């Protein structure tokens, strides 16, 4: 019954916002629903558009709610308006209790994700001095950095630098430091590329700087550790000056041509540098194939991938390939990322379907998966899909990471009529690898890793 009432919040057109909050308040009083994700989200969908219009009622509901998810989401929405209307957030922080402090801090942190600086609410100093568990203290430190507390930044630096500390805490500390990439952080990031815990985050963080010493440092890590290669390539194709060094190394055969995937090639093209695009064509090849060439490639693979050939392939090895190349974006049997469609329920037992979508992913592209290219004020270029955005920030999901970019740092935004998934993926593999991958994609049950 309560779920039906929650669903009715957003469906009944004559229900006023005042009555929506009244009904939502009654629904949020049932603490037994706290772990029911669906119930909390249905309540949120019913009141979300009213939070900014009626902040006083929203604050009252957030403080009284026994459903932490509702409290967190209301706080997040109010935090997004902190610059224009700081009063509601300060009211929340003034009246916070031990029971709702953690969801309020989580919502505040989510709402300010991507902000390098925000005006500190008057009640924040009291919150900052309060105790709490490890997550509470971590959130307080991260938010204090956004509110301009230099001491909190020093604490994060100390946590990141502690080689004996908890790996998760170290990575989280560095991720938050990179939200505001100050000049003094650059030498530390270079040093931390050699850190077994912080290497990936440090390499990704270096993309924020235009420094001539970065490409060599990143390329050294590419050669040293295969796990760091996706992050290294993501940074190397983020700036024209870095991409130039990368292409020079490939031209000198110091790096294999296969180091550049079709996605990276497209990213280099997005830098809009004629000399780089020309050099890319010389050392790697053209990014797009003609429709005729794509049809011919599909036909060639169909001849090779007969049912008998697929039956003899190794799905376990195919799973390893899927995890490395496809798993960042696609889920299969519950494993993988959520950028692209979940493949578990797709028509993947049909070879025509598989080859059509892998070889020619741009033939039909749903709007949610269109590629967007952002040029930032610091000269960086970021490509990906946009799962979230508001007036203050834009969230961009790349194959490597999820970035929250301040809207005022974007100088150009261009939606491309292509998929985030690039063409030419099968061309980067040998025949045996393709056979194993297709065999795994066509399985009818989960497969153990090799």
C-alpha positions in Angstrom: 0.0 0.0 0.0 2.8 2.4 0.9 4.5 1.7 -2.4 1.3 2.5 -4.3 0.9 5.8 -2.4 4.5 6.7 -3.1 4.0 6.0 -6.8 0.8 8.2 -6.7 2.9 11.2 -5.6 4.1 11.9 -9.1 1.1 10.7 -11.0 -1.9 12.5 -9.6 -1.9 15.9 -11.3 -4.3 17.6 -8.9 -2.2 16.8 -5.8 -0.6 20.1 -4.7 3.0 20.3 -3.7 1.9 21.1 -0.1 -0.1 17.8 0.0 2.7 16.0 -1.6 5.0 16.9 1.2 2.3 15.9 3.7 1.9 12.5 2.2 5.7 12.1 1.7 6.2 12.9 5.4 3.8 10.2 6.4 5.5 7.7 4.1 9.0 8.7 5.4 7.9 8.0 9.0 8.1 4.2 8.4 11.6 3.3 9.5 10.9 -0.4 8.4 11.2 0.9 4.8 14.7 2.3 5.3 16.3 -0.5 3.4 13.7 -0.6 0.6 15.5 1.3 -2.2 12.4 1.3 -4.5 10.2 2.9 -1.9 12.7 5.7 -1.1 13.2 6.5 -4.8 9.5 6.6 -5.5 9.0 9.1 -2.7 11.9 11.1 -4.1 10.5 11.1 -7.6 7.2 12.5 -6.2 8.8 15.5 -4.4 12.0 16.2 -6.4 10.6 19.0 -8.5 9.2 20.7 -5.4 12.4 20.8 -3.3 13.9 23.9 -4.8 10.5 25.7 -4.9 9.6 24.9 -1.3 12.9 24.5 0.5 11.5 25.1 4.0 9.2 22.1 3.7 12.0 20.1 2.1 14.3 20.8 5.0 11.6 19.8 7.5 11.0 16.5 5.6 14.8 15.8 5.4 15.2 16.2 9.1 12.2 14.1 10.1 12.6 11.3 7.5 13.4 7.8 8.8 14.5 6.9 5.2 18.2 7.9 4.8 18.0 7.8 1.0 15.2 10.5 1.0 17.2 12.7 3.4 20.3 12.3 1.3 18.6 13.2 -2.0 16.8 16.2 -0.6 20.2 17.4 0.8 21.9 16.9 -2.5 19.3 18.9 -4.4 19.5 21.8 -1.8 23.3 21.7 -2.0 23.2 22.2 -5.8 21.5 25.5 -5.1 24.0 26.5 -2.4 25.4 29.4 -4.4 22.0 31.0 -5.0 20.1 30.1 -1.8 22.5 29.1 1.0 19.8 29.4 3.7 18.2 25.9 3.5 21.6 24.1 3.7 22.6 26.1 6.7 19.2 25.4 8.3 19.8 21.7 7.7 23.3 21.8 9.3 22.0 23.8 12.2 19.3 21.3 13.1 21.2 18.1 12.2 21.0 15.2 14.7 23.1 12.1 15.3 20.5 10.0 13.4 20.5 12.0 10.2 24.0 13.5 10.1 25.5 10.9 7.9 22.9 11.0 5.1 23.0 14.8 5.2 26.8 14.8 4.8 26.5 12.3 2.0 24.0 14.4 0.2 26.0 17.5 0.7 29.1 15.9 -0.7 27.2 14.5 -3.7 25.6 17.9 -4.4 29.0 19.7 -4.3 30.9 17.0 -6.3 33.0 18.8 -8.9 33.0 22.1 -7.0 36.5 23.4 -6.4 35.2 26.1 -4.0 31.9 26.9 -2.2 30.8 29.5 0.3 31.0 27.9 3.8 27.7 27.7 5.6 27.7 29.5 9.0 26.9 26.2 10.8 29.7 24.3 9.2 32.4 25.0 11.8 30.3 23.3 14.5 29.8 20.2 12.2 33.5 20.1 11.4 34.4 19.9 15.1 32.0 17.0 15.7 33.0 13.4 16.1 31.8 10.4 14.2 32.8 7.2 12.5 35.4 7.0 9.8 33.1 7.7 6.9 31.7 10.8 8.7 35.1 12.2 9.3 36.2 11.5 5.7 33.1 13.4 4.4 33.8 16.3 6.8 37.4 16.5 5.6 36.4 16.4 1.9 33.7 19.1 2.4 36.0 21.2 4.4 38.4 21.4 1.5 35.5 22.6 -0.7 34.7 25.2 1.9 38.3 26.5 1.9 39.8 25.0 5.0 43.5 24.7 4.4 43.9 22.4 7.4 41.6 19.9 5.9 43.7 19.9 2.7 46.8 19.3 4.7 45.0 16.3 6.4 44.2 14.9 3.0 47.7 15.3 1.8 49.0 13.5 4.9 46.5 10.6 4.4 47.5 10.2 0.7 51.2 10.3 1.6 51.0 7.7 4.3 52.4 4.6 2.6 51.3 2.4 5.6 47.7 3.8 5.6 44.5 2.2 4.3 44.6 2.0 0.5 41.0 3.0 0.0 41.4 6.0 2.3 44.6 7.0 0.4 42.9 6.8 -3.0 39.8 8.7 -1.7 42.1 11.5 -0.3 44.0 11.9 -3.6 40.7 11.9 -5.6 39.5 14.8 -3.5 42.8 16.7 -3.7 42.6 16.5 -7.5 39.2 18.2 -7.4 41.2 21.4 -6.9 44.5 20.8 -8.8 46.7 23.4 -7.3 50.3 23.9 -8.7 51.8 22.5 -5.5 50.1 19.2 -6.1 51.9 18.5 -9.5 55.2 17.3 -8.1 53.4 15.0 -5.7 51.4 13.5 -8.5 54.5 12.8 -10.5 56.0 11.1 -7.5 52.9 9.1 -6.8 52.8 7.6 -10.3 55.3 5.1 -8.8 53.1 4.4 -5.8 51.4 0.9 -6.1 48.3 2.2 -4.4 48.0 5.7 -5.9 49.5 5.2 -9.3 46.2 5.1 -11.3 44.7 8.2 -9.5 48.0 10.1 -9.8 48.2 9.4 -13.6 44.6 10.5 -14.2 45.2 13.6 -12.0 48.2 14.7 -14.2 45.7 15.3 -17.1 44.8 18.5 -15.2 48.2 20.0 -15.9 49.9 21.1 -19.1 53.5 20.2 -18.1 56.2 19.0 -20.5 57.5 16.4 -18.0 54.2 14.6 -17.8 54.2 12.5 -21.0 57.6 10.8 -20.2 56.5 10.1 -16.7 53.2 8.6 -17.8 54.8 6.6 -20.6 57.2 5.0 -18.2 54.3 3.8 -16.2 52.6 2.4 -19.3 55.7 0.3 -20.0 56.1 -0.8 -16.3 52.6 -1.9 -15.4 49.8 -3.2 -17.7 47.2 -2.3 -15.1 48.0 1.4 -15.4 47.8 1.5 -19.2 44.1 2.5 -19.5 44.7 5.5 -17.2 48.0 6.3 -18.9 46.4 6.4 -22.4 43.5 8.5 -21.0 45.9 11.1 -19.9 48.1 11.0 -23.0 45.2 11.7 -25.3 43.7 14.5 -23.2 46.0 17.3 -24.5 47.5 18.0 -27.9 51.0 18.4 -26.4 50.7 15.0 -24.7 49.3 13.3 -27.8 52.1 14.6 -29.9 54.7 12.8 -27.7 52.6 9.6 -27.8 52.4 9.6 -31.6 56.1 10.4 -31.9 56.9 7.3 -29.7 54.7 5.1 -31.8 56.3 6.5 -35.0 59.8 5.6 -33.6 58.4 2.1 -32.7 59.1 2.7 -29.0 55.5 1.9 -28.4 53.3 -0.6 -30.3 50.7 0.8 -32.7 48.1 -1.3 -30.8 48.6 0.9 -27.7 46.1 3.3 -29.4 42.5 1.9 -29.4 39.8 3.3 -31.8 38.5 5.3 -28.8 41.9 7.0 -28.2 42.2 7.7 -32.0 38.8 9.4 -31.9 39.9 11.4 -28.9 43.0 12.6 -30.7 40.8 13.7 -33.6 38.7 15.6 -31.1 41.7 17.8 -30.2 41.1 19.5 -33.6 44.8 19.8 -34.4 45.4 19.2 -38.1 49.0 18.1 -37.7 48.1 15.6 -35.0 45.2 14.2 -37.1 47.6 13.8 -40.1 50.2 12.1 -37.9 47.6 9.8 -36.4 46.7 8.7 -40.0 50.3 8.0 -40.7 51.1 6.0 -37.6 47.8 4.4 -36.8 45.3 4.7 -39.7 42.0 6.3 -40.4 39.4 6.4 -37.6 36.2 5.8 -39.6 35.5 3.1 -42.1 33.0 3.6 -45.0 29.7 1.7 -44.8 30.8 -0.6 -47.6 34.0 -1.5 -45.7 32.0 -2.2 -42.6 29.7 -4.5 -44.4 32.6 -6.3 -46.0 34.2 -6.7 -42.5 31.0 -8.2 -41.1 30.8 -10.6 -44.0 34.4 -11.7 -43.5 33.8 -12.4 -39.8 30.6 -14.3 -40.5 32.5 -16.7 -42.8 35.1 -17.3 -40.1 32.8 -17.6 -37.1 30.9 -20.7 -38.0 29.0 -22.6 -35.2 31.7 -25.3 -35.3 34.5 -22.7 -34.8 32.6 -21.0 -31.9 31.9 -24.3 -30.3 35.7 -25.0 -30.2 36.6 -21.6 -28.8 37.4 -20.9 -25.1 34.7 -18.8 -23.4 36.9 -18.4 -20.3 39.6 -16.6 -22.3 36.8 -14.7 -24.0 35.7 -13.5 -20.6 39.1 -12.1 -19.8 39.0 -10.2 -23.1 35.5 -8.9 -22.3 36.6 -7.7 -18.9 39.6 -5.8 -20.4 38.0 -4.3 -23.4 34.2 -4.3 -22.9 33.7 -4.5 -19.1 34.3 -0.9 -18.4 31.1 0.0 -20.2 28.9 -3.1 -20.5 27.6 -5.6 -17.9 27.2 -9.3 -18.6 25.8 -11.6 -15.9 26.0 -8.7 -13.4 29.7 -8.0 -13.9 31.0 -4.8 -15.6 30.2 -1.1 -15.9 26.9 0.6 -16.6 27.9 3.2 -19.2 26.5 1.2 -22.1 23.6 -1.3 -22.4 23.5 -4.4 -20.2 24.2 -7.2 -22.6 22.8 -10.0 -20.4 19.3 -9.8 -21.9 20.2 -8.8 -25.4 20.0 -10.8 -28.6 23.6 -11.9 -28.2 23.1 -15.5 -29.3 22.5 -14.1 -32.8 25.8 -13.7 -34.6 24.4 -11.0 -36.9 23.3 -9.0 -33.9 26.7 -9.2 -32.3 28.8 -8.4 -35.4 26.5 -5.6 -36.4 26.8 -3.8 -33.0 30.5 -4.5 -32.6 31.7 -3.7 -36.1 29.3 -0.9 -36.8 28.2 0.6 -33.4 27.2 3.9 -35.0 24.5 2.6 -37.2 21.8 3.1 -34.5 22.8 5.1 -31.4 20.3 5.7 -28.6 20.4 9.3 -27.3 21.7 8.2 -23.9 24.9 6.8 -25.4 25.9 9.6 -27.9 29.4 10.8 -27.5 29.9 14.3 -26.2 33.3 16.1 -26.5 34.2 18.8 -24.0 37.0 21.4 -24.4 38.0 22.9 -21.1 39.6 26.2 -20.2 42.9 24.6 -19.2 43.3 23.1 -22.7 42.2 19.6 -21.9 39.7 17.6 -24.0 37.3 15.1 -22.4 35.0 12.7 -24.3 32.3 10.5 -22.9 28.6 10.2 -22.2 26.7 12.6 -19.9 24.7 10.7 -17.2 24.1 13.8 -15.0 24.2 17.5 -15.2 22.9 20.6 -13.5 23.6 24.4 -13.6 26.9 24.0 -11.7 28.5 20.8 -12.9 28.4 18.2 -15.7 29.2 14.6 -15.0 31.1 12.8 -17.8 31.5 9.0 -17.9 34.6 7.9 -20.0 35.7 4.4 -20.5 38.2 4.9 -17.7 36.6 7.2 -15.0 33.6 9.2 -14.0 34.4 13.0 -14.0 32.4 15.8 -12.5 33.4 19.0 -14.3 32.5 22.5 -13.2 30.3 24.0 -15.9 32.2 27.3 -15.8 35.4 25.5 -16.9 33.9 24.3 -20.2 34.7 26.4 -23.2 33.1 24.2 -25.9 30.6 21.3 -25.8 30.0 19.3 -29.0 27.5 16.4 -29.3 28.8 13.9 -31.8 26.4 11.7 -33.9 28.4 8.6 -32.9 28.5 6.1 -30.1 31.0 6.1 -27.2 31.9 2.7 -28.4 34.3 3.1 -31.3 34.5 1.2 -34.6 37.4 -1.1 -35.3 37.5 -3.0 -32.0 37.8 -6.4 -33.7 40.7 -5.2 -35.9 42.8 -4.7 -32.7 42.6 -8.5 -31.9 43.9 -11.7 -33.5 41.5 -14.3 -34.8 41.8 -16.6 -31.8 40.9 -13.7 -29.4 37.9 -12.8 -31.5 36.7 -16.4 -31.5 37.0 -16.7 -27.7 35.2 -13.3 -27.2 32.3 -14.2 -29.4 32.0 -17.6 -27.7 31.8 -15.9 -24.3 29.2 -13.3 -25.5 27.0 -16.2 -26.9 27.1 -18.2 -23.6 23.9 -19.0 -21.9 25.3 -19.0 -18.3 28.1 -17.3 -16.3 31.6 -18.5 -17.0 34.4 -18.8 -14.5 37.5 -16.7 -15.0 40.5 -18.5 -16.6 
